Structures are given as structure tokens and as C-alpha cells.
Amino acid sequence: MFLKEYFTTIYKSVRSLLKGMKLTGYYFTHPKEIQTEEYPDNRATLQMFDRFKGEVVMPHDEHNEHRCTGCQACEIACPNGTIKIITKQELQPDGKKKKAIDTFVYHLELCTMCNLCVIACPSDAIVMAQTFEHSVYDKKQLKKVLNNPGSKIMEGVE
Amino acid sequence: MNLFLEISFASLATGLHNSLTASITSEMTVKVIEMAIAGLSLLLFLVPLCFFLGYMERKVAAFMQVRLGPNRVGPKGSMQIVADTVKLLFKEGLTPTASDRFLFNLAPIIVVVTSMLVMAPIAFARNFQIWDTSIGVLYVSSMSSIAVIGILMAGWSSYNKYSLLGAMRSGAQIVSYELSVGLSLISIVILTGSLRMSDIVMSQENGWWIFKGHIPILISFVIFIIASTAEINRAPFDLAEAEQELTAGFHTEYSGMKFAMFLLAEYINLFIVSAIAATLFLGGWMPFHIGHWQTFNHVMDFIPSSLWFLGKTFAIIFIIMQFRWTFPRLRVDQLLNLEWKYLLPISMVNVLLVTVMAIMGWHF
């Protein structure tokens, strides 16, 4: 009984070792599978994966409209105060005053790209872009305003 | 074509000998000069070999791990190892104050010298051996054993309890796996009837031992490869010296040139172990002949013997490298377990089988 177990152990282990070697042999003989991105040589054709968290942007459509209602959920969700929302009271067509966004201040130098603001936004106003080359020589360039000048909220959002 | 074929290492050696005896009368001087040339050419062969092996290791590792490896320094990253060596040369060779200075400095020397000494009986090509002694296999086996002293010395003299532990584990590992290596070597010696390297290679003229001695020699070969990877402290048996274990084990306290010597010794050992496996099991510099296929054999004979030898050696080096990047590391008790409970009993039974095979003539 011991002998049978002994030899089955040897047989099973040799089989699993050979399976491992087959896989590494496959990887060795198929250089097409190589995942290395040869940055910066491939900057022209480089495309990051869909869920890449680069920086926060507010997409505007062709009429220069965004989806931000000024609810400040992203400012509350941000763990280190990267987002500062400045709101204003806008006069609606029916006479009532409604909160709207004036300036969306985004401190790129503080942002940890944690994605919590994007998750917190109830109207899908902000997304994570795919850019990652943020280095600048002047720190003032990193304090960004995300909503375009002269833009307003889209119809139908909230 | 004829002229090209006539230039072989052996003819170079005889030509050199003839020109030396013609110009210098004293036989002793000729001998000394020849020995110096042999030693120097060996060193000149070994250092570029280690560069090449280092580069090969990193590239092979990278391709197996689905990545690229060094590709910036020099064409396709070939100068990376040169850069690393120059960096090691410039590093400060720190000797801990409380260490045993004499042993600390002596240890890497012993490890490197014993590795280089084993290169003597290896036949690189037809008629091209530094020292064809009648105890070739015994010499190889015993020289590799002396390297353990260097490792233990390194661990002890570092004055570091982790180095000592690493050295002790490494010593235990090497000493135990030597038994399996020895028994595998003995199985070939039984079939050949001689310890002399050239006899062993010549006996494989009609076929390599791995084909002639079928199953028992195949088992012997596999055990030899596994036990040799453990002998040279290579993954998956590198518990004693891996970076993540015991902070690099017995060579923790070494830096600069002394550390480079340990690395050099490791790569030379890798080459030697593969060369021995190629010589004993795969026919050394003998070309690959199949029975009576005259034209095929004739074509195979055109390939120079040194190329056959190097090809076989590098094939085995590749397999040993594949072991490193496929298998997880073994814990020290699993390591010793493997040797004493599996490899050694199987080797012993195998030697018995090979003896029976040799007596009864049940091999090709």
C-alpha cells in the first residue's frame, strides 16, 4: 500500500511538473504573447485599457453642454479634498432659483486617481480619462477647471 | 571547404605545439608555456561564457514570463550584463569589522577556483581536452564537493546568524544531493567500464547512452539533472541564496568583486553540470548517428564536434533555466525530503538495474 502511494505520488508530481514546463515552453516559443508595452517608443499607437484611471475630466457634447448639476457629491466623496465646487444660483425660465455649477476646481497635483468621485456622481458628469503624461514644470498648471467657459447643463439631466 | 574542415581545435593545438618545440629547445619551458596558454585560454573562454549565460538567463526568464527582458543597453540588451559587471567592479567591497577576515576573503576564491578546476577533464571537441585523466569522472565529482567548504566558510566568516543558517542549509543540501549525482554518474561508468572521459565519449560512437541504455539510463539522466540543479544551488532549490530568503543567505555580506565571484562560480557550475550531462549521457562531441543511415550520418559528420558539444550543453542549460522559471521554490525540509526519500532510493535501485543490464547485455 505504501509502495503504491509512493509511486502514484511520483507519477502525479512528474505529470504536474511537465504540465508547468509545457506552459513556460509555450510562452517561450510564442513571442507574440509578450505583454510589455515598449513605452516611450510606442507613444504614437499606445492605447490604454478601458478602465484606466488617468485624470478626471468632464465630457462636453457638441453644444458645449455637460451633465454636472453642482450637487457636490464628488467633493464630499473625494478623500483628500482634490475637488472644490463653486456653485451659483441660476434663474430658471419658470422664475425659480436653482443651484448650478459655476466652477469645478480640480487639483491634479493632489488627485490619487481613486475613482471615488466618478462613482459618487449621480448624473455621470465626470469620467476618468486615459491620459497619464501629466508632468509639468509649473505647478500652477495642475490646478484645472473642468467645466468649459460658457457651458451649461444639458437638458433632461436631473 | 576542405581547408575550413581541416581547421579544428585539435589541429590548432598540435600546430602550436610543433611551432613551440621548433623554436624553443628546453622541453620544460615548452610545457610551462603550453600550460600557461591553456590556463589563459580557459579564463578567456569562461568570462565571456558567463556574460553570455547571464544574458541568456535574463532573456530566457523574460520570454518565459511573457515579457521582454533587457532590451535597451546595447543591441537587444546584450551589453546589460557588461554594465552590471562594471557596476559590481566599482562597488565598495565591504568587509564587516567583526568578520573573520582571512576566511571572508578566502571563501569566494575557493568557490571560484574549484569550479574552474572542474573544467580540466571536459572534452570540448575531438582531441581537445585540457587533461585526459584516467579518473576523469571521479575528479569531477570530488572537485564539486570541495565547493561546499567555500560556502560554509562564507557563511561562518560573515558574522551574521542569517548567513550562517543559509550556509548550513546550503551545505546540507549540497552534501545530500551529491549522493544522487554520484550514483547517476556511476550508472554510466558501469556501462562504459572506465572513468576516463575520452573512453566514455568514444563508447558512444554507435549511439548516445541515453538511447542505448534505455529506461534505466533515462531515469539516471532525469535524476542527474534534478540533483545537479540542487547541487549548484539553483531554483527551485535555491533556498540558501535567494534574495527573498534569509536576505540572500550565505552571500549576504558580500559586495563588489567578491559577490561577482560567487555569481561567476554559479554560472561556471551551471556550465560544468550541463557539460558533464552532455558528455556522459548525450555523447559529448559525438554527432547524432542513426543506425545505418549512411547519408544522414555523413551529413551529421560535417557539423564540427565542438558545435555538437556546445549545442548539447546549451540545450541542457536551457532545460535547467526552464526549471528555475517554472517551479516554485522548495522549503528546506521538502528539499531534503525529496533527496533522501525519493531520489536516493530510486538511484540505488536504478544502479542495480543498470548493473543487471550491463551484465546481461540488455542494452544496444
Boltz contact constraints between the chains, C-beta under 6 A:
constraints:
  - contact:
      token1: [A, 20]
      token2: [B, 326]
      max_distance: 6.0
  - contact:
      token1: [A, 21]
      token2: [B, 322]
      max_distance: 6.0
  - contact:
      token1: [A, 21]
      token2: [B, 326]
      max_distance: 6.0
  - contact:
      token1: [A, 24]
      token2: [B, 64]
      max_distance: 6.0
  - contact:
      token1: [A, 24]
      token2: [B, 322]
      max_distance: 6.0
  - contact:
      token1: [A, 24]
      token2: [B, 326]
      max_distance: 6.0
  - contact:
      token1: [A, 27]
      token2: [B, 64]
      max_distance: 6.0
  - contact:
      token1: [A, 27]
      token2: [B, 66]
      max_distance: 6.0
  - contact:
      token1: [A, 28]
      token2: [B, 63]
      max_distance: 6.0
  - contact:
      token1: [A, 28]
      token2: [B, 64]
      max_distance: 6.0
  - contact:
      token1: [A, 33]
      token2: [B, 66]
      max_distance: 6.0
  - contact:
      token1: [A, 34]
      token2: [B, 66]
      max_distance: 6.0
  - contact:
      token1: [A, 35]
      token2: [B, 66]
      max_distance: 6.0
  - contact:
      token1: [A, 36]
      token2: [B, 67]
      max_distance: 6.0
  - contact:
      token1: [A, 36]
      token2: [B, 68]
      max_distance: 6.0
